[in-house]
Amino acid sequence: MSEEILRLESLSKSFGGIRAVNDVSLSLKKGEIVGLIGPNGAGKTTLVNVITGVHPADAGTVHFMGENVTRQRPYQAARRGLCRTFQIVQPFPENSVLDNVAAGAVFGGAVPSLKQARERAMDLLEFVGLQDVASQPASALTLPNRKRLELAKSLAMKPKVLMLDEVNAGLSSGEIDGALDLIRRIAEQGVTILIIEHLMKVVLGVSERIVVLDRGAVIAEGPPMEVVKDERVIEAYLGSKYAQRLKEKTHG
């Protein structure tokens, strides 16, 4: 049985009177790819922000590699190998693509010198297919290439767990296929991946397990094809009227 690397126990976070994360418990195993899905406003990004220390938890605990890291700061999370991408890609626009990735290596404490950071950055740019634009300013990149840059920056921190927040948003079907291939190759290196997605093609294409959030709470968890047939999941995504019609059609 695979080794557990990340465990959340009864994690909660509120903003004002809104419970954005509501008593969430789940665990991730080493090398696993888990899809985290749910309607807009379900609390997916907030959950990642709590895990990585951007927002302090109101209740519950985060355990990473057996250590209680609930009160960690974002830089501590990154240096432990608990890394994430951001839904809105914001590279350092005037810096080169190479230096953007090197900055990730330095921030994550993955290398002892700037020279080694740049060497690691070039290796990662080759891995994600951006070696030919290494010297260009990040502002010159297309959206698909900015997404690849975001991946390379996260990988530069030598993640043990990598949380991908809608890394495929805005990509074409062909570009998504390339991104899925990259995600699989990252997992093959032993990195655990939690992928936040709206695109079911992506979730079903790479996830070994799916967790569904609605109104901050886990409403379903399990193998992809079982979860997508769950009536609670269908209702959360498509509404109660559609769920009822589907139920009638299935059982009628």
Backbone hydrogen bonds, N-H to C=O, Kabsch-Sander energy under -0.5 kcal/mol:
donor,donor_aa,acceptor,acceptor_aa,energy
5,I,28,L,-2.9
6,L,28,L,-1.7
7,R,63,H,-2.8
8,L,26,L,-3.4
9,E,61,T,-2.5
10,S,8,L,-0.5
11,L,24,V,-2.9
12,S,59,A,-2.3
13,K,21,V,-2.4
15,F,18,I,-2.7
18,I,15,F,-2.0
19,R,17,G,-0.6
20,A,13,K,-1.2
20,A,18,I,-1.1
21,V,13,K,-2.1
22,N,216,G,-3.4
23,D,21,V,-0.6
24,V,11,L,-2.8
26,L,8,L,-1.3
28,L,6,L,-2.8
30,K,3,E,-3.1
32,E,29,K,-2.0
34,V,32,E,-0.6
34,V,193,I,-3.0
35,G,209,R,-2.8
36,L,195,I,-3.0
37,I,35,G,-0.6
37,I,211,V,-2.5
42,A,39,P,-1.7
47,L,43,G,-2.3
48,V,44,K,-1.7
49,N,45,T,-2.4
50,V,46,T,-2.2
51,I,47,L,-2.4
52,T,48,V,-2.3
53,G,50,V,-1.0
54,V,49,N,-2.0
55,H,49,N,-1.5
58,D,12,S,-2.5
59,A,12,S,-1.4
61,T,9,E,-2.1
63,H,7,R,-3.0
64,F,67,E,-2.8
65,M,5,I,-3.1
67,E,64,F,-1.7
69,V,62,V,-2.8
69,V,67,E,-0.8
70,T,62,V,-0.5
72,Q,69,V,-2.0
77,A,73,R,-2.3
78,A,74,P,-2.4
79,R,75,Y,-2.0
80,R,76,Q,-1.4
81,G,77,A,-0.9
81,G,78,A,-0.7
82,L,77,A,-2.8
83,C,81,G,-0.9
83,C,161,V,-2.5
85,T,163,M,-2.6
89,V,87,Q,-0.7
95,N,92,F,-0.8
97,V,136,Q,-2.2
98,L,134,A,-2.5
100,N,96,S,-2.0
101,V,97,V,-1.7
102,A,98,L,-2.4
103,A,99,D,-2.1
104,G,100,N,-1.1
105,A,101,V,-1.6
106,V,102,A,-2.1
107,F,103,A,-2.8
108,G,104,G,-2.2
109,G,106,V,-1.2
110,A,105,A,-2.1
111,V,105,A,-0.7
117,A,113,S,-1.9
118,R,114,L,-2.2
119,E,115,K,-1.9
120,R,116,Q,-2.6
121,A,117,A,-2.4
122,M,118,R,-2.3
123,D,119,E,-1.8
124,L,120,R,-2.1
125,L,121,A,-2.3
126,E,122,M,-1.9
127,F,123,D,-1.7
128,V,124,L,-2.2
129,G,125,L,-0.7
130,L,125,L,-3.5
131,Q,125,L,-0.8
133,V,130,L,-1.7
134,A,131,Q,-1.1
136,Q,133,V,-1.2
138,A,92,F,-0.5
138,A,95,N,-2.6
139,S,93,P,-2.1
140,A,137,P,-2.0
141,L,138,A,-1.7
146,R,142,T,-2.2
147,K,143,L,-2.2
148,R,144,P,-1.7
149,L,145,N,-2.3
150,E,146,R,-2.3
151,L,147,K,-1.9
152,A,148,R,-2.5
153,K,149,L,-2.7
154,S,150,E,-1.8
155,L,151,L,-2.6
156,A,152,A,-1.7
157,M,154,S,-1.1
158,K,155,L,-2.0
160,K,81,G,-3.1
161,V,81,G,-2.6
162,L,192,T,-3.2
163,M,83,C,-2.4
164,L,162,L,-0.6
164,L,194,L,-2.4
165,D,163,M,-0.7
166,E,164,L,-1.0
166,E,196,I,-2.0
169,A,166,E,-1.3
171,L,168,N,-1.9
176,I,172,S,-2.4
177,D,173,S,-1.8
178,G,174,G,-1.6
179,A,175,E,-2.1
180,L,176,I,-2.7
181,D,177,D,-1.8
182,L,178,G,-1.8
183,I,179,A,-2.3
184,R,180,L,-2.4
185,R,181,D,-2.2
186,I,182,L,-2.2
187,A,183,I,-2.2
188,E,184,R,-2.0
189,Q,185,R,-0.5
189,Q,186,I,-1.2
190,G,187,A,-2.2
191,V,186,I,-1.2
192,T,160,K,-2.7
193,I,32,E,-2.9
194,L,162,L,-2.2
195,I,34,V,-2.8
195,I,193,I,-0.6
196,I,164,L,-3.1
196,I,194,L,-0.6
197,E,36,L,-1.4
197,E,195,I,-0.5
200,M,198,H,-0.7
202,V,199,L,-0.7
203,V,199,L,-2.0
204,L,200,M,-3.0
205,G,201,K,-1.2
206,V,202,V,-1.5
207,S,203,V,-2.1
208,E,33,I,-3.0
209,R,33,I,-1.0
210,I,222,G,-2.9
211,V,35,G,-3.1
212,V,220,A,-2.8
213,L,37,I,-3.0
213,L,211,V,-0.5
214,D,217,A,-2.4
216,G,42,A,-2.1
217,A,214,D,-1.8
219,I,212,V,-2.6
219,I,217,A,-0.5
220,A,212,V,-1.0
222,G,210,I,-2.0
226,E,223,P,-0.9
227,V,223,P,-2.3
228,V,224,P,-2.2
229,K,226,E,-0.8
230,D,227,V,-1.5
234,I,230,D,-2.3
235,E,231,E,-2.4
236,A,232,R,-2.1
237,Y,233,V,-2.0
238,L,234,I,-3.1
239,G,235,E,-2.0
243,A,239,G,-2.1
244,Q,240,S,-2.3
245,R,241,K,-2.2
246,L,242,Y,-2.7
247,K,243,A,-2.1
248,E,244,Q,-2.5
249,K,245,R,-2.4
250,T,246,L,-2.3
251,H,247,K,-2.4
252,G,248,E,-1.7
